[in-house]
Amino acid sequence: MTASTVIALDAMGGDRAPDIVIDGAAIARERYPKVRFLFFGDESRVKPLLDRHPVLLACSELRHTPDVITGEMKPSLALRQGRNSSMRLAVNAVAEGNAASVVSAGNTGAMLAVAKFVLKTLPGIDRPAIAALVPTMRGETVMLDMGANIECDAENLVQFALMGAIFCRAVLGVNNPLIGLLNIGTEELKGHDEVRTAATILRERPFPGVFQGFIEGNDIPAGTVDVVVTDGFSGNVALKTLEGTARLMNHFLKQTFLSSLPARLGYLLARGAMNKLKMRIDPRYYNGAMFLGLQGVCVKSHGGTDAVGFANAIGVAYDLIDHRFNDRISEELAKQYGLNGLSSQPSDKTQAAIAPPSADGLA
């Protein structure tokens, strides 16, 4: 297998692993026939599942790993004791050039710690951020951070804005993306010091996009901006709220169409439109978030997803590889450093950020 076509999969990560990982990979293989997989996990559990998918088995390699990083394990402990875990060895495969990307549905905090330690951050980036696409009235919006960094200073938020803008340009083809800082109001005096300071920097510093200022939570589904920038605490709360709202809408629609015979007949007439609506709001079809700012493509799947959702996370990894996203983000970052008079070498702060993060509360 050539590394450019290989995606490393943490077969033991996620609430329903390894079943959904194997089934998801089988779905992804049908969509992307050129991709090959490198599975890391317990051979006694993974091999029987692979044997059920002969086509997938033919384009895959399984490497036995004795250890698993659990959802409750703290990131610091995962770094010390998880050296032979399925997650760690899958990330190692990217660092060693045996795979072009890694996908895991495992412990978010542990994956962040392992990815930072093994892959390292890009020059000029202090912390990687989890970026994801969310559906809006205008299409899709990039939102970051979604839970990697609970607390952020102003410079972290500025770097997130830069990476989000580059993501928009490289992946979505938006040449001049609109960037907004999530806040509790749009007035300049609203919010804590870090958000207000970041806004001041973004108004003054040139970067590939247009800073719109502060936005509020209702601006996210409205699609007011192309990039929503926030700390990981607020971003994760917003993401889970959006996912919960989508499920609530689906629940209400089911109740409505089952309420009477005329309603059931109405559903039969509108079934095609309802299926389109379901795909637009189903969180599984937006599953797969990338750790932006790492020297390697690292995609995090939702831990509670199913096979369809995991297949979409694999699709995110494949698209990022196919579009040479990390090369493009490195090129754009280098241009920005030149424009802003910043060094293209990692700063002391960046080097310090390679150490294990303090986000032990993430799971």
C-alpha angles and dihedrals in degrees: 000000000000114000092233091068100037127099117192114220128200096221094188099050121104140042094281101031139176093020098057092043093056094041091046091051090051090054091046091050090059090052096042109032093176096060123099128196137225109197123200117194150086104324093208090060102032102043096061089051092049091050088063090063108053094177092052092044091055092058098040142080123205122209117190117234120187098202136062130199105226126215091249096050115113116238093241091053091046090057093050100040104024101071091118096037124122091246096049095047091046090054090045089057090064093047091049093049096247093116136025096218144007127220124192136167091195135110108329097209092047092048091051091051094046094045093049092047096045105032099030125211126282117262110280095017116111099186134014116236131210108240125190139172117243125192116247140172088265098045120270134349128199113231127190145209099029099174112315096105118036093185124033135180124218095267091052090055091048090052090049089053091051094048092045091052091050090048089053092051097044101039107022098033094234103147098190106027123192114236126201133184113224110236142152091259142000096244116109093237094054123102136028125308096263093056094046092047091049090052091053091051093047091052091054105034119079114233138152099282147034120275108221096185127233122356132186132226094267089058090067099070089035090062092228091157136022094227126039113197123197143133119277095255096056092037094054092047090050092048094050090047091053091048091048092049091052091053091046091053090050090050093050092048091052091049091048096051092045094049097090144356093258089051090053090050089049090054091054089054093046098038095112093051091044091054090053090050091049092054091049094055102028107114090212091069090056095044118130124070125193129223098232117206100040127118091242140038109271120173125191119206122202108267094227098047127119131230093282091053093047090050088056090051088054088050090056090053092048093050092049090051093045092051093045088235098170092050090050095047089050091051092048092047091052090053091050093051089053092049093048098041092246124146116254089219122089113271124230087256091053092050090050090051090064087075117094112287123243094232092113090146094066119102 
